[in-house]
Amino acid sequence: MSNTSNDKFVRVGTLKDLQARGVLVVAHGADRPIAVFAHEGGISAVDNRCPHMGFPLHRGTVKDGILTCPWHHARFDLCSGCTFDLFADDVPAYDVEVREGDVYACTTPRRGLDREHLLRRLRQGMEQNISLVQAKSVVGLLKSGVDYRDVVRESALFGARYRDGWGSGLTILTAMANLFPGLDEETAYLALGQGVRRVAGDCAGQPPRRDRYALEGADIRLETLKRWFRYWILVRHREAAERTLLTAVRSGASPAALSDLLFSAATDRFYADTGHVLDACNKAFEMLDLIGWEHAEAVLPAVVAQLASARGGEESNAWRHPVDLVPPLQKIGEELPGLLQEGSGRVWDREQALIASLLGENPLAILTALREAAAAGARPVQLAKVLAYVAAVRIAQFGPTNEFGDWITALHTFTYCNALHQTLKRSSSPEVARGIFHGAISVWLDRFLNVPPIPLPVETGGGAPEGRSAEDLCQQFLELLNRRQEVSHAASLVTRYLRLGHPVQNLFRVLVLSVVREDANFHTFQMIEAAVRQHGEWEGRPEAGHILIAAARYLAAHAPTERAQLQTATIALRLHRGEALYEANGEKQSS
């Protein structure tokens, strides 16, 4: 018996009828039926929809106080609604009353799906690595008005704790969170769900990260900590590097100072791990921008293992032969403080000339062009912006005669250059700016991917896609990516869309949707986020279109996939809407 006010109760039927039939169903809304059971002399009421996939629980069986759903055999304590099978989730339970021989059920569940409950269920879904539970938690949180950054925070801290090192899932989560504000509701849900799922998948079966601590009682200058950290990374002493980094965080170092410390170490090795190290470090900083810098001690140590174990370009044959590029790069590193000082206060606007130089055939001439630009006043952020563009051109002009795996080679350079550009906005010290020259050499090494170069559609006129409206062209693009290797056609569609002057934000949403509906690898997520970010740097200029052409070609080359995650996400969304998945037409369940 409950003391809940009478106006929250709905009549179910007579007690005699309930006892005779065993279960009665009553509706209290378009899609909120309650199943009321008489069992072992008591009365219990639960939501009639199995929380797993919505099957009517009144069709189930009750034995010894356990309710079993007949569809996937999820089992629940009939009294509390709590599940014994974690894949299913708890079913809401309701209070019941008997009044003068009639049974009444409360229309409000005993425990509401509040923010804390949904976040706890999200954690449980990640711990068990159950995609459907994760998806239902994400849609529930977003639909209830919870800030998406709360979901990101919960997932990111889980990923930083339960995997020993920065995983690709954290990169995906950060990239999708960066894009989230510009997406429509459903695409945003799919994007965030992808990030959560990938983080959970990274952590499944992995050892958690061990806690390490700042140097106790230390009062050490930041310059000393930076010097120590770089040394520990070079000698691959992870534990010492983590303690040094944590000491810098605990001492109150600003995000800019921490950026200089971390990224100076990242650029001590040239283009480390094909750019993944710098990209992971940048994503860690972007994650903290999203969830709050009070979590720096939890997040930043996650990248140290990769920093310490990375292999630099100076250790590979391609950077040594036929031209040994390591000595000139080392020399430029020594000269760079003076070059940047020489250019200080000058105005530099020779982007087009530098673009041509960076796409040249002579690596030493490329390095010279960058040196001269720095001395002439080009700031590191300007140079990185140009570098990211030429890296995108390599993808936009990727030749079909290359092996399929070579798309990833060009992708690595582009995402490295984008990460470097974002990093230099935080800290443009000479040590970090060295990465520009490393990225330029990677662009040069990728030159074979453009033999022969594929002409850009904006230069040749492209194909002739049908349709003129933004909606038609967007729909064509999505349908195009239902087929394999429609690379040229995808580029032509994007070109036509841009030439007709349609809103670029709508195109962004479609490009992102074309990624988040797929079971894409993490490089594809990197590609779309970097393209959107770099487009913003060139907006209103032809270069912006070239970057989106690069994205379209890359996405088309990597679609379609099985889309298993899309099916899971769609099931969760339909369950939230109250649709009956067990019916062929998907209509809402009736009582």
Residue pairs with C-beta under 8 A, 6 or more apart in sequence:
1 95
1 97
2 95
2 96
2 97
2 106
4 95
4 106
4 108
8 106
8 107
8 108
9 97
9 104
9 105
9 106
9 107
10 26
10 28
10 34
10 104
10 105
10 107
11 26
11 102
11 103
11 104
12 18
12 24
12 26
12 34
12 36
12 45
12 96
12 102
12 103
12 104
12 105
13 24
13 26
13 102
13 103
14 101
14 102
14 103
15 38
15 43
15 98
15 101
15 102
15 103
16 101
17 24
18 24
18 36
18 38
18 43
18 103
19 38
22 37
22 38
22 39
22 62
23 35
23 36
23 37
23 38
23 58
23 62
24 35
24 36
24 58
24 103
25 33
25 34
25 35
25 36
25 48
25 56
25 58
25 591
26 33
26 34
26 36
26 105
26 591
27 33
27 34
27 590
27 591
28 34
28 105
28 107
29 107
30 578
30 588
31 577
31 578
31 579
31 588
31 589
32 47
32 107
32 578
33 47
33 48
33 49
33 56
33 589
33 590
33 591
34 45
34 46
34 47
34 48
34 94
34 105
34 107
35 45
35 46
35 47
35 48
35 56
35 57
35 58
36 43
36 44
36 45
36 96
36 103
36 105
37 43
37 44
37 45
37 46
37 62
37 67
37 78
39 62
39 65
39 78
40 65
42 79
43 96
43 98
43 103
44 78
44 79
44 93
44 96
45 93
45 94
45 95
45 96
45 105
45 106
46 57
46 67
46 76
46 78
46 81
46 91
46 92
46 93
46 94
47 57
47 81
47 91
47 92
47 93
47 94
47 109
48 56
48 57
48 58
48 589
48 591
49 55
49 56
49 57
49 91
49 575
49 578
49 589
50 56
50 57
50 60
50 69
50 71
50 72
50 74
50 88
50 91
51 74
51 83
51 88
51 89
51 90
51 91
51 92
51 136
51 575
52 69
52 71
52 72
52 74
52 87
52 88
52 89
52 132
53 71
53 72
53 132
53 571
53 575
53 581
53 582
54 574
54 575
54 578
54 579
54 580
54 581
54 582
54 589
55 69
55 70
55 71
55 72
55 581
55 582
56 582
56 589
57 67
57 69
57 76
57 91
59 70
60 67
60 68
60 69
60 70
61 67
61 68
61 70
62 68
62 78
65 77
65 78
65 79
66 75
66 76
66 77
66 78
66 84
67 75
67 76
67 77
67 78
67 91
68 74
68 75
68 76
69 75
69 76
69 88
71 582
72 87
72 88
73 85
74 83
74 85
74 87
74 88
75 83
75 84
75 85
75 88
76 82
76 83
76 84
76 88
76 90
76 91
77 83
77 84
79 93
80 90
80 93
81 90
81 91
81 92
81 93
82 90
83 89
83 90
83 91
86 124
86 128
86 130
86 133
87 128
87 130
87 132
87 133
89 121
89 133
89 136
92 109
92 110
92 111
92 113
93 109
93 110
93 111
94 105
94 106
94 107
94 108
94 109
94 110
95 105
95 106
95 110
96 103
96 104
96 105
96 106
97 103
97 104
97 106
98 104
111 117
113 140
113 144
114 144
115 141
115 144
115 146
115 150
118 137
118 140
118 141
118 144
118 146
119 137
119 141
119 146
119 150
119 151
119 154
121 133
121 136
121 137
121 140
122 134
122 137
122 138
122 141
122 151
122 154
122 155
122 196
123 154
123 158
124 133
125 131
125 132
125 133
125 134
125 136
125 137
125 200
126 134
126 155
126 158
126 196
126 199
126 200
126 203
127 162
127 200
129 200
129 201
129 203
129 204
131 197
131 200
131 565
131 568
132 568
132 571
132 572
134 193
134 196
134 197
134 200
135 193
135 197
135 568
135 569
135 571
135 572
135 573
136 572
136 575
136 576
138 151
138 189
138 192
138 193
138 196
138 572
139 189
139 193
139 572
139 573
139 576
140 576
141 150
141 151
142 148
142 151
142 185
142 188
142 189
142 192
143 576
148 177
148 180
148 188
148 192
149 177
149 290
149 291
151 192
151 196
152 173
152 174
152 177
152 192
152 195
152 287
152 290
152 291
153 290
153 291
153 292
153 295
155 173
155 195
155 196
155 199
155 200
156 170
156 173
156 174
156 199
156 287
156 290
156 291
156 295
156 299
157 291
157 295
157 298
157 299
158 199
158 200
158 203
159 167
159 169
159 170
159 173
159 199
159 202
159 203
159 302
160 170
160 209
160 298
160 299
160 301
160 302
161 208
161 209
161 298
162 203
162 206
162 208
162 209
163 202
163 203
163 206
163 208
163 209
163 302
164 206
164 207
164 208
164 209
164 210
164 305
165 209
165 302
165 303
165 305
165 306
166 280
166 283
166 284
166 302
166 303
166 305
166 306
167 198
167 199
167 202
167 203
168 198
168 202
168 522
169 195
169 197
169 198
169 199
169 200
169 201
169 202
169 203
169 522
170 199
170 202
170 280
170 283
170 284
170 287
170 302
171 279
171 280
171 283
171 522
171 525
171 526
172 194
172 195
172 198
172 199
172 522
172 525
173 195
173 196
173 198
173 199
173 287
174 195
174 283
174 286
174 287
174 290
175 195
175 283
175 525
175 526
175 528
175 529
176 191
176 192
176 194
176 195
176 516
176 525
176 529
177 192
177 195
177 287
177 290
178 286
178 290
178 529
178 533
179 191
179 508
179 512
179 528
179 529
179 532
180 188
180 191
180 192
182 505
182 508
182 509
182 532
183 191
183 509
183 512
184 509
186 573
187 509
187 512
187 513
187 516
189 569
189 573
190 513
190 516
190 517
190 566
190 569
191 512
191 516
193 516
193 565
193 569
193 572
194 516
194 525
194 565
197 565
198 522
209 301
209 302
212 239
212 242
212 243
212 246
212 301
213 243
213 246
214 243
214 246
214 247
214 249
214 250
214 251
215 243
215 244
215 247
218 247
218 251
220 247
220 251
222 248
222 251
222 253
222 257
222 261
225 244
225 247
225 248
225 251
225 253
225 261
226 248
226 260
226 261
226 264
228 240
228 244
229 241
229 244
229 245
229 248
229 261
229 262
229 265
230 264
230 265
230 268
232 238
232 240
232 241
232 244
232 308
233 241
233 265
233 268
233 304
233 307
233 308
234 265
234 268
236 308
236 309
237 308
238 304
238 305
238 308
238 309
241 265
241 304
241 307
241 308
242 301
242 304
245 258
245 261
245 262
245 300
245 301
245 304
246 297
246 301
248 257
248 258
248 261
249 258
249 296
249 297
249 300
250 297
253 261
255 285
255 288
255 293
255 426
256 426
256 427
257 427
258 285
258 296
258 300
259 285
259 423
259 426
259 427
259 432
260 427
260 429
260 431
260 432
262 281
262 285
262 300
262 303
262 307
263 278
263 281
263 423
263 427
263 431
263 432
263 435
264 429
264 431
264 432
265 307
266 272
266 277
266 278
266 281
266 307
266 435
267 278
267 431
267 432
267 434
267 435
267 438
268 312
268 431
269 277
269 310
269 311
269 312
269 313
269 314
269 315
270 312
270 313
270 314
270 319
270 326
270 329
270 438
270 441
271 312
271 313
271 416
271 435
271 438
271 439
271 441
271 442
272 278
272 307
272 310
272 311
272 312
272 313
273 306
273 310
273 311
274 409
274 412
274 416
275 412
275 413
275 415
275 416
275 419
275 439
275 442
276 306
276 310
276 412
277 303
277 306
277 307
277 310
278 416
278 419
278 420
278 423
278 435
279 415
279 416
279 418
279 419
279 526
280 303
280 306
281 303
281 307
281 419
281 423
282 419
282 420
282 422
282 423
283 419
284 299
284 300
284 302
284 303
285 423
285 426
286 422
287 299
288 295
288 296
288 299
288 300
291 299
313 319
313 438
313 441
313 442
314 320
314 326
314 329
318 445
319 325
319 326
319 441
319 445
320 326
323 363
323 364
325 363
325 367
325 441
328 364
328 367
329 367
329 434
329 437
329 438
329 441
332 367
332 370
332 371
332 434
332 437
333 430
333 431
333 434
333 437
335 371
336 374
336 430
336 433
336 434
337 430
339 371
339 374
339 375
340 374
340 380
340 430
340 433
342 374
342 375
343 374
343 375
343 376
343 377
343 378
343 379
344 377
345 377
346 376
346 377
347 377
348 373
348 376
348 377
348 378
348 379
348 382
350 373
350 376
350 378
351 382
351 386
354 369
354 370
354 373
354 378
354 383
354 386
355 386
355 389
355 390
357 365
357 366
357 369
357 370
358 366
358 369
358 370
358 386
358 387
358 390
358 440
358 443
358 444
359 390
359 393
359 443
359 447
360 366
360 369
360 444
361 447
363 441
363 444
366 440
366 441
366 443
366 444
367 437
367 440
367 441
370 383
370 436
370 437
370 440
373 383
374 380
374 383
374 433
379 428
380 424
380 428
380 432
380 433
380 436
381 421
381 424
381 425
381 428
383 433
383 436
384 417
384 420
384 421
384 424
384 435
384 436
384 439
385 421
385 534
385 537
385 538
387 417
387 420
387 421
387 436
387 439
387 440
387 443
388 414
388 417
388 418
388 420
388 421
388 530
388 534
388 537
389 534
389 537
389 538
389 543
389 546
389 547
390 443
391 410
391 413
391 414
391 416
391 417
391 418
391 439
391 442
391 443
391 446
392 414
392 531
392 534
392 546
392 547
392 550
393 546
393 550
394 410
394 413
394 414
394 443
394 446
394 447
394 449
394 450
395 407
395 410
395 411
395 414
395 527
395 550
395 551
395 553
395 554
396 454
396 456
396 491
396 546
396 547
396 549
396 550
396 553
397 450
397 453
397 454
397 455
397 456
398 406
398 407
398 410
398 449
398 450
398 454
398 553
398 554
399 449
399 450
399 451
399 452
399 453
399 454
400 454
400 487
401 451
402 448
402 449
404 557
406 449
407 554
407 557
407 558
408 523
409 446
409 449
410 446
410 449
411 523
411 526
411 527
411 554
412 442
412 523
413 439
413 442
413 443
413 446
414 527
414 530
414 550
415 523
415 526
415 527
415 530
416 439
416 442
417 439
417 443
418 530
418 533
418 534
419 530
420 435
420 436
420 439
421 534
421 537
422 533
423 432
423 435
424 432
424 433
424 436
454 488
456 491
456 546
456 549
457 463
457 491
457 492
457 494
457 495
457 549
458 495
458 498
458 499
458 542
458 545
458 546
458 549
462 491
462 492
462 495
462 496
463 488
463 489
463 492
464 492
465 473
465 476
465 489
465 492
465 493
465 496
466 472
466 476
467 473
467 476
468 500
470 497
470 500
470 502
470 503
470 506
470 507
473 493
473 496
473 497
473 500
473 502
474 497
474 506
474 507
474 510
476 493
477 490
477 493
477 494
477 497
477 510
477 511
477 514
477 552
478 510
478 513
478 514
480 486
480 489
480 490
480 493
480 556
481 490
481 514
481 555
481 556
481 559
481 560
482 559
482 560
483 560
484 559
484 560
485 556
485 557
486 556
487 553
487 556
487 557
488 553
489 556
490 552
490 553
490 555
490 556
491 549
491 552
491 553
491 556
493 552
494 507
494 545
494 548
494 549
494 551
494 552
495 545
495 549
497 507
498 504
498 507
498 545
498 548
504 535
504 539
504 548
507 548
508 532
508 535
511 528
511 531
511 532
511 548
511 551
511 552
511 555
512 528
512 532
514 555
514 559
515 524
515 525
515 527
515 528
515 555
517 563
517 566
518 524
518 558
518 559
518 560
518 561
518 563
518 565
518 566
519 561
519 562
519 563
519 564
519 565
519 566
520 558
520 559
520 561
521 558
524 554
524 555
524 558
527 551
527 554
527 555
528 551
528 555
531 547
531 548
531 550
531 551
532 551
534 547
535 544
535 547
535 548
537 544
538 544
538 547
571 581
574 581
574 586
575 581
577 588
578 588
578 589
579 586
579 587
579 588
579 589
580 586
580 587
580 588
580 589
583 589
